[in-house]
Amino acid sequence: MIYTLFIWTVVAASVESHLPAHKHMDWRPLATVESYELDKSHDKMMAKCEGVAQQLNIPKERYRCIRTK
């Protein structure tokens, strides 16, 4: 099983002298958590993925862990 950690992040920004700054946000993959053991449950893999986000101090509303394979 592979779970991917996606983060909500700035992907582009524009600054013009006569307009307020504007930024574009999007979900982007940051890391993967893999397990080749057949007995790994969804809950265990989610906990590992969320542990990575916590180690990186990413706020809960800015990341998602999704099974990608």
GUSE-123117 format. One record per atom (N, C-alpha, C): residue number from 1; residue in one letter; atom name; x, y, z. Coordinates in steps of 0.05 Angstrom, whole numbers. Each point is the difference from the previous one (the first is absolute). Example, Ala and Ser with C-alpha at 12.3 -4.5 7.8 and 13.67 -1.06 7.14 Angstrom:
2
{1; "A"; "N"; {264; -114; 156}};
{1; "A"; "CA"; {-18; 24; 0}};
{1; "A"; "C"; {18; 24; 0}};
{2; "S"; "N"; {-7; 21; -14}};
{2; "S"; "CA"; {16; 24; 1}};
{2; "S"; "C"; {-15; 22; 14}};
//
This chain:
69
{1; "M"; "N"; {17; -24; 0}};
{1; "M"; "CA"; {-17; 24; 0}};
{1; "M"; "C"; {18; 25; 0}};
{2; "I"; "N"; {-9; 20; -14}};
{2; "I"; "CA"; {14; 26; -1}};
{2; "I"; "C"; {-20; 22; 7}};
{3; "Y"; "N"; {7; 16; 20}};
{3; "Y"; "CA"; {-16; 23; 7}};
{3; "Y"; "C"; {17; 25; -7}};
{4; "T"; "N"; {-13; 20; -11}};
{4; "T"; "CA"; {15; 25; -7}};
{4; "T"; "C"; {-10; 22; 18}};
{5; "L"; "N"; {19; 16; 10}};
{5; "L"; "CA"; {-6; 23; 15}};
{5; "L"; "C"; {-2; 24; -19}};
{6; "F"; "N"; {-23; 12; -1}};
{6; "F"; "CA"; {-5; 24; -17}};
{6; "F"; "C"; {-2; 24; 18}};
{7; "I"; "N"; {12; 22; -8}};
{7; "I"; "CA"; {-2; 25; 15}};
{7; "I"; "C"; {-13; 22; -17}};
{8; "W"; "N"; {-15; 18; 13}};
{8; "W"; "CA"; {-12; 23; -12}};
{8; "W"; "C"; {21; 22; 2}};
{9; "T"; "N"; {10; 9; -23}};
{9; "T"; "CA"; {23; 18; 0}};
{9; "T"; "C"; {-2; 20; -22}};
{10; "V"; "N"; {15; 21; 2}};
{10; "V"; "CA"; {2; 21; -21}};
{10; "V"; "C"; {16; -12; -23}};
{11; "V"; "N"; {-11; 2; -24}};
{11; "V"; "CA"; {14; -10; -24}};
{11; "V"; "C"; {8; 23; -19}};
{12; "A"; "N"; {-11; 23; 4}};
{12; "A"; "CA"; {7; 23; -16}};
{12; "A"; "C"; {-9; 26; 14}};
{13; "A"; "N"; {14; 21; -6}};
{13; "A"; "CA"; {-8; 26; 12}};
{13; "A"; "C"; {7; 22; -20}};
{14; "S"; "N"; {-16; 21; 2}};
{14; "S"; "CA"; {5; 23; -18}};
{14; "S"; "C"; {-2; 25; 17}};
{15; "V"; "N"; {18; 18; -6}};
{15; "V"; "CA"; {1; 26; 13}};
{15; "V"; "C"; {3; 21; -21}};
{16; "E"; "N"; {-20; 18; -1}};
{16; "E"; "CA"; {2; 22; -19}};
{16; "E"; "C"; {-3; 26; 17}};
{17; "S"; "N"; {13; 20; -9}};
{17; "S"; "CA"; {1; 25; 16}};
{17; "S"; "C"; {-28; 12; 4}};
{18; "H"; "N"; {-18; -3; -19}};
{18; "H"; "CA"; {-26; 13; 2}};
{18; "H"; "C"; {-22; -19; 10}};
{19; "L"; "N"; {6; -26; 5}};
{19; "L"; "CA"; {-20; -19; 9}};
{19; "L"; "C"; {10; -13; 26}};
{20; "P"; "N"; {-19; -10; 16}};
{20; "P"; "CA"; {9; -15; 24}};
{20; "P"; "C"; {13; -26; -8}};
{21; "A"; "N"; {17; -11; 17}};
{21; "A"; "CA"; {13; -25; -6}};
{21; "A"; "C"; {-21; -22; -2}};
{22; "H"; "N"; {4; -19; -18}};
{22; "H"; "CA"; {-18; -22; -4}};
{22; "H"; "C"; {16; -26; 0}};
{23; "K"; "N"; {-11; -20; 13}};
{23; "K"; "CA"; {14; -26; 1}};
{23; "K"; "C"; {-19; -22; -9}};
{24; "H"; "N"; {12; -20; -13}};
{24; "H"; "CA"; {-15; -23; -9}};
{24; "H"; "C"; {7; -24; 17}};
{25; "M"; "N"; {-20; -13; 10}};
{25; "M"; "CA"; {4; -23; 18}};
{25; "M"; "C"; {-9; -26; -14}};
{26; "D"; "N"; {12; -23; 8}};
{26; "D"; "CA"; {-8; -25; -12}};
{26; "D"; "C"; {10; -22; 18}};
{27; "W"; "N"; {-12; -24; -3}};
{27; "W"; "CA"; {9; -24; 15}};
{27; "W"; "C"; {24; -12; -16}};
{28; "R"; "N"; {22; -4; 14}};
{28; "R"; "CA"; {24; -12; -12}};
{28; "R"; "C"; {10; -23; 17}};
{29; "P"; "N"; {10; -21; -13}};
{29; "P"; "CA"; {11; -23; 15}};
{29; "P"; "C"; {26; 8; 13}};
{30; "L"; "N"; {5; -9; 24}};
{30; "L"; "CA"; {24; 7; 14}};
{30; "L"; "C"; {17; -25; 7}};
{31; "A"; "N"; {-14; -21; 8}};
{31; "A"; "CA"; {14; -24; 9}};
{31; "A"; "C"; {-17; -25; -4}};
{32; "T"; "N"; {13; -23; -1}};
{32; "T"; "CA"; {-15; -25; -1}};
{32; "T"; "C"; {8; -18; 23}};
{33; "V"; "N"; {-19; -16; 10}};
{33; "V"; "CA"; {4; -19; 21}};
{33; "V"; "C"; {-7; -27; -13}};
{34; "E"; "N"; {19; -19; 0}};
{34; "E"; "CA"; {-5; -25; -13}};
{34; "E"; "C"; {2; -23; 20}};
{35; "S"; "N"; {-15; -21; -6}};
{35; "S"; "CA"; {1; -25; 15}};
{35; "S"; "C"; {-4; -23; -19}};
{36; "Y"; "N"; {18; -20; 2}};
{36; "Y"; "CA"; {-2; -23; -17}};
{36; "Y"; "C"; {-11; -24; 16}};
{37; "E"; "N"; {-8; 5; 24}};
{37; "E"; "CA"; {-11; -21; 17}};
{37; "E"; "C"; {-30; -1; -6}};
{38; "L"; "N"; {-11; -23; -4}};
{38; "L"; "CA"; {-28; -3; -7}};
{38; "L"; "C"; {-19; 5; 24}};
{39; "D"; "N"; {11; -2; 24}};
{39; "D"; "CA"; {-17; 3; 24}};
{39; "D"; "C"; {-2; 29; 10}};
{40; "K"; "N"; {12; 19; -14}};
{40; "K"; "CA"; {-2; 28; 9}};
{40; "K"; "C"; {-29; 10; -4}};
{41; "S"; "N"; {-12; 10; 21}};
{41; "S"; "CA"; {-27; 10; -3}};
{41; "S"; "C"; {0; 29; -9}};
{42; "H"; "N"; {-23; 9; -9}};
{42; "H"; "CA"; {-4; 28; -9}};
{42; "H"; "C"; {7; 19; 23}};
{43; "D"; "N"; {-9; -7; 25}};
{43; "D"; "CA"; {4; 18; 23}};
{43; "D"; "C"; {30; 3; 6}};
{44; "K"; "N"; {15; -22; -2}};
{44; "K"; "CA"; {29; 1; 6}};
{44; "K"; "C"; {15; 17; -21}};
{45; "M"; "N"; {-8; -4; -25}};
{45; "M"; "CA"; {13; 16; -21}};
{45; "M"; "C"; {-7; 29; 2}};
{46; "M"; "N"; {-25; 6; 6}};
{46; "M"; "CA"; {-8; 28; 4}};
{46; "M"; "C"; {15; 13; 23}};
{47; "A"; "N"; {4; -15; 22}};
{47; "A"; "CA"; {15; 10; 23}};
{47; "A"; "C"; {29; 6; -8}};
{48; "K"; "N"; {12; -17; -16}};
{48; "K"; "CA"; {27; 5; -9}};
{48; "K"; "C"; {2; 25; -17}};
{49; "C"; "N"; {-19; 3; -19}};
{49; "C"; "CA"; {-1; 23; -17}};
{49; "C"; "C"; {-5; 26; 16}};
{50; "E"; "N"; {-18; -1; 18}};
{50; "E"; "CA"; {-6; 23; 17}};
{50; "E"; "C"; {24; 7; 18}};
{51; "G"; "N"; {14; -21; 8}};
{51; "G"; "CA"; {24; 4; 16}};
{51; "G"; "C"; {21; 16; -15}};
{52; "V"; "N"; {3; -5; -26}};
{52; "V"; "CA"; {19; 16; -16}};
{52; "V"; "C"; {-9; 29; 0}};
{53; "A"; "N"; {-26; 5; -4}};
{53; "A"; "CA"; {-9; 28; 0}};
{53; "A"; "C"; {4; 13; 27}};
{54; "Q"; "N"; {-3; -14; 21}};
{54; "Q"; "CA"; {4; 12; 27}};
{54; "Q"; "C"; {29; 6; 4}};
{55; "Q"; "N"; {18; -18; -9}};
{55; "Q"; "CA"; {29; 5; 2}};
{55; "Q"; "C"; {8; 25; -15}};
{56; "L"; "N"; {-14; 6; -21}};
{56; "L"; "CA"; {6; 24; -16}};
{56; "L"; "C"; {-16; 24; 9}};
{57; "N"; "N"; {-15; -3; 22}};
{57; "N"; "CA"; {-16; 22; 11}};
{57; "N"; "C"; {-20; 12; -20}};
{58; "I"; "N"; {-12; -17; -15}};
{58; "I"; "CA"; {-20; 10; -20}};
{58; "I"; "C"; {-27; 0; 15}};
{59; "P"; "N"; {-15; 22; 0}};
{59; "P"; "CA"; {-26; 1; 13}};
{59; "P"; "C"; {-19; -20; -13}};
{60; "K"; "N"; {-18; -11; 16}};
{60; "K"; "CA"; {-18; -21; -9}};
{60; "K"; "C"; {-17; 8; -24}};
{61; "E"; "N"; {-8; 25; -1}};
{61; "E"; "CA"; {-17; 9; -22}};
{61; "E"; "C"; {15; 4; -26}};
{62; "R"; "N"; {27; -2; 1}};
{62; "R"; "CA"; {16; 4; -24}};
{62; "R"; "C"; {12; -25; -12}};
{63; "Y"; "N"; {-8; -24; 10}};
{63; "Y"; "CA"; {10; -24; -12}};
{63; "Y"; "C"; {-22; -22; -1}};
{64; "R"; "N"; {4; -19; -18}};
{64; "R"; "CA"; {-18; -23; -3}};
{64; "R"; "C"; {18; -24; -7}};
{65; "C"; "N"; {-7; -23; 12}};
{65; "C"; "CA"; {13; -25; -6}};
{65; "C"; "C"; {-19; -17; -16}};
{66; "I"; "N"; {8; -8; -24}};
{66; "I"; "CA"; {-18; -14; -18}};
{66; "I"; "C"; {14; -25; -10}};
{67; "R"; "N"; {-14; -23; -1}};
{67; "R"; "CA"; {11; -24; -11}};
{67; "R"; "C"; {2; 3; -30}};
{68; "T"; "N"; {24; -3; -10}};
{68; "T"; "CA"; {4; 4; -29}};
{68; "T"; "C"; {6; -25; -15}};
{69; "K"; "N"; {6; -22; 14}};
{69; "K"; "CA"; {4; -25; -13}};
{69; "K"; "C"; {-3; -23; 19}};
//
